[in-house]
Each structure stands twice: as C-alpha cells, then as structure tokens.
Amino acid sequence: MPFRDLVRKAVWSVIYLLFILAPLLALLTGALPPSRNFWTEFSVALGYSGLAMMGLQFGLTARFRHVTDPWGEDVIYHFHRRISLIAVGLVVVHPLILIAAGSEKLAPPESLRDVPLGAVFAVISIGSLITLVIMALWRTRLKISYELWHIAHIVLAVVAVGGGLVHMVGWGFYLADPWKRALWIGMTIFWIGLLLYVRLVKPLFMLRRPYRVAEVRQERGDTTTLVMRPEGHPGFRFRPGQFGWLTLWGSPFKITGHPFSFSSSAEVDDGRVEMTIRNLGDFTSAIAKVPVGQRVYLDGPYGAFTIGNPADMHVLIAGGIGITPMVSMIRTLVDRGDKRPLILLYGSKDWESVTFREELEALQKRIDLTVVHVLSLPPEGWVGDSGYINAEIFRRHLPPGYADHEYFICGPNVMMDAIEAALGEMKVPLSKYHSERYSFV
Ligand SMILES: Cc1cc2nc3c(=O)[nH]c(=O)nc-3n(C[C@H](O)[C@H](O)[C@H](O)COP(=O)(O)OP(=O)(O)OC[C@H]3O[C@@H](n4cnc5c(N)ncnc54)[C@H](O)[C@@H]3O)c2cc1C
C-alpha cells in the first residue's frame, strides 16, 4: 500500500476517534454534577458513546472521497454496518444497566402524565434504532424493497439521533452546563448537516452537470452498456476499476442511486463514460430499454479498486458481471500501451453468456494478456476449465511466485470469499490482493 494512503488512513482514524472521544471528555470538564454510583455513571457513559458513534455514521456514509479513498467504499460500508451494531448495543445496554442497578429514575411513574419528556424521547430513539437494525439485517427476508428500506433507514437514523439528543438535554444531568449543551447540540446539527450535504448540496451540483445517453449497446449475458456523455461540462476523470452512482429516471435528489463500475477506458479524455449493467432486478431490468438521449446523473468517481504496481504481474479474477472493472483496467492498459503481464481468470455460467467475449479475445493480441475462461455449465466438448475458480485453477495457470503477483477480485460474495481463502492458503499477503464487493448492504 502506498505510504500516502497509510498516512491518510492514520489521520482519518485519529479524527474519527477524536469525534467520538472529544464530546465525552468535554462532559468531564468544568462544573460536574454530584457523582452517583459506578453502574449509573458507567451506563450513562455507554449511552453518550453510543450516540456519538451513531451520529458519526452520517459522516461515514456521506461519500467524502478523501475519507473513503484509502480504504474503498465497500470497506467503509462494512465498517458502518459493524460499528452501527456496536453503537446500538451501547445505547440499548444503557437503560438495561440502569434497570438492573435499580435506578429510581426508571421506577414506573404513577400516571402517564408523570413520564418525563427525556424518557419519552429515550423510548422513541431506542425504538427507532431497534427497527433500523431489524430492517438492515433482515431486509431481504422481510421482502422490503431496497428503495423503501433506504428511505426508512435515513428517517429512522435521524429520529434516533435527534431523539437521543432531546433525551440527553431533557435529562439534563451532564448537560446542565450551557456550553456542554451547546457542544452536543452543535455536534448533532453537524451530523444532520452531513446528511443535508449528501441529499441536497451534492445533488444540486449534479443537477448542473448532467449526462446524456449517447448509445445503448446490448452485450452477451443479458447485459447492456450505457455510453454517456457530459452535457455542458467536461465531466470527470476516473481510475480504471472505480465506480459511480447512476441516477437514471428522475432528478439527482432521488434518494437511491445505483452503483456501477465504469467499464470504459480511463484514458478517454472527452468525459465520455460507459457502464455495463446486468439485468438482476427492478432497476437493472429497465436498462436495455433506456432511450438514446435520456438525461442521467452521475456521482463519482469512487473506490480504491484500481491497477497497481507496473512491475507486478496482475491477476484479474472476475465472476459474472464482476468483469466490468477488469475490462476498464484492460482497455486502459491497452490505450496506454502498457507492457505488464496480465492474466484474466473469468468465471461465467455458460459460453454464450460470457460478456465481452469477442473483445477480450481480440485484446489478447494487443497486450500481454491471457484470458482463462472457467464455465460452471460448460457446453459439450468444452476442453477449458469448468466449475468455479479455485486454488487448483490458480496453480494450473499462474507462474510460480504467487506472493509476488497482484490480485484483483470482483464477483459474487461466495466466489470472493472462496478466492480470498484460497489466496490465504497460497500465502499471498493481504497487501497483494484487492477486491471490490458488489454488495454494500
Ligand atoms: C461498487 C459497486 C459496483 C457495481 N458495479 C456493477 C456493474 O458494473 N454492473 C452491474 O451490473 N452491477 C454492478 N453492481 C451491482 C448493482 O449496483 C446492483 O445489481 C443493482 O443496483 C441492483 O439494482 P436492482 O434494482 O436492479 O436490483 P434489486 O433486485 O432491487 O436489488 C438486488 C440487490 O442489489 C443491491 N442493490 C439494489 N439497489 C442498490 C443500490 N442502489 N445500491 C447498492 N446496492 C443495491 C441490494 O443488495 C439488492 O438486494 C455494483 C455494485 C456495487 C456496490
């Protein structure tokens, strides 16, 4: 990993920790309320930490390129999911400890009218958090569409964090000091501001930088390539392997954009970009029918999945539609006249659905590229590899010195897990493999 990325990772990690710890430490300065028993104080600390971590989730998902680039967007979303569970755990454990410690604050009130406002908001906040977690973990099982889930996710997160803040201010124990109250209210405004930035400010910029579909190309494997040109602006440059968020029908203010890798060469300098999209669900099934001339919006580029050291052999491992970033890398290296050796291990269902089959065949003659097809349903008389890409296939096709090559993996999650395990077995260090997961949720 380049030294610059290591430094950026360290700097952002420290900033992240500061955002969580600083408001907690601030509570311990200035005039302090009379101390209570250990369990009460401990549970309150958990509640405050949980809320600070929840608030920062708005920052993690705000798609700030400087923050996400050193790790890659998929890693950031993975972290977002894991850290959210910890934050929700802290917030939920907070009242449970108080109940177990027999706190008189949680004694049942004589009538509903006696319930303090701080408690009402605590229930609203925790209720929203629990609903949010249930929907995030079991969205598919609950048959909730991605779009509906996305809107509910944002609303519940705002209610949870806003409710948590009102609860803290309403309870007023640590936040009796006006400046401490101002600090926490300011932080909450900042968190919600991040959300407004993503949902209002960024779309406003995108609105002024539209694209038009210039060509719709059918590809093998129920897949379509959209060729898009910037309209009235120069567009952006990307690195091969990166992706963008596409908004096709409607304005950029639409909550849900869809992520797709760029499949075109990064050397194109007129702003034209291509995305190659497989029909896999509601949104992607309509791509083949997109009319030429359709106005679209692109947010990008994002991601850290891109070609590495020119001296290393590059092993590209693609499963199904995971071929798109690889094709962008190959096309870019062809345009650059790059001399590094490339091996593409490409897993597909059957021979007829191999997207970019003919082009890859042709490109083998232009650069040092070897394409190995692995078919899970091979046709009769197929003499190539069949089944799934695994350690045995690596050994058959890769030159020895496995730990010296760089590996790029993109495909279905099961395939990626299996390949990462196989690379581990082959003693390939983690720093030598790069992956892009097509599932953020
Ligand atoms: C970084 C990245 C790059 C990708 N590149 C490509 C590509 O080059 N070509 C390609 O065909 N596909 C690509 N995908 C996958 C593509 O984004 C999804 O297949 C597509 O959004 C599914 O939408 P749908 O409504 O058709 O399917 P649905 O049936 O609604 O969804 C299928 C699954 O896709 C996921 N999904 C749906 N909508 C979104 C969304 N807005 N954001 C994130 N995930 C979503 C959900 O897990 C959902 O369960 C990429 C995904 C990621 C994360």
The ligand as a Gaussian input file, in Angstrom:
#p B3LYP/6-31G(d) Opt

LIG

0 1
 C      -19.295000      -0.774000      -6.113000
 C      -20.335000      -1.496000      -6.953000
 C      -20.150000      -1.596000      -8.311000
 C      -21.102000      -2.267000      -9.082000
 N      -20.882000      -2.371000     -10.423000
 C      -21.774000      -3.037000     -11.182000
 C      -21.568000      -3.157000     -12.594000
 O      -20.583000      -2.668000     -13.151000
 N      -22.516000      -3.790000     -13.300000
 C      -23.629000      -4.343000     -12.722000
 O      -24.468000      -4.911000     -13.429000
 N      -23.843000      -4.261000     -11.390000
 C      -22.945000      -3.616000     -10.613000
 N      -23.168000      -3.504000      -9.258000
 C      -24.387000      -4.103000      -8.689000
 C      -25.566000      -3.184000      -8.911000
 O      -25.397000      -1.955000      -8.217000
 C      -26.869000      -3.838000      -8.412000
 O      -27.022000      -5.052000      -9.106000
 C      -28.051000      -3.004000      -8.737000
 O      -28.023000      -1.790000      -8.018000
 C      -29.292000      -3.805000      -8.394000
 O      -30.432000      -2.996000      -8.531000
 P      -31.855000      -3.615000      -8.966000
 O      -32.892000      -2.677000      -8.502000
 O      -31.865000      -3.973000     -10.402000
 O      -31.941000      -4.976000      -8.224000
 P      -32.745000      -5.342000      -6.918000
 O      -33.375000      -6.663000      -7.119000
 O      -33.617000      -4.262000      -6.442000
 O      -31.543000      -5.470000      -5.946000
 C      -30.701000      -6.586000      -5.944000
 C      -29.694000      -6.366000      -4.820000
 O      -28.764000      -5.345000      -5.235000
 C      -28.487000      -4.494000      -4.142000
 N      -28.910000      -3.116000      -4.506000
 C      -30.058000      -2.736000      -5.071000
 N      -30.087000      -1.429000      -5.243000
 C      -28.918000      -0.957000      -4.755000
 C      -28.352000       0.331000      -4.619000
 N      -28.992000       1.403000      -5.018000
 N      -27.140000       0.460000      -4.043000
 C      -26.471000      -0.617000      -3.609000
 N      -26.948000      -1.876000      -3.723000
 C      -28.152000      -2.042000      -4.280000
 C      -29.254000      -4.981000      -2.955000
 O      -28.438000      -5.815000      -2.159000
 C      -30.347000      -5.806000      -3.554000
 O      -30.789000      -6.835000      -2.707000
 C      -22.251000      -2.834000      -8.477000
 C      -22.443000      -2.707000      -7.104000
 C      -21.502000      -2.042000      -6.344000
 C      -21.726000      -1.913000      -4.861000

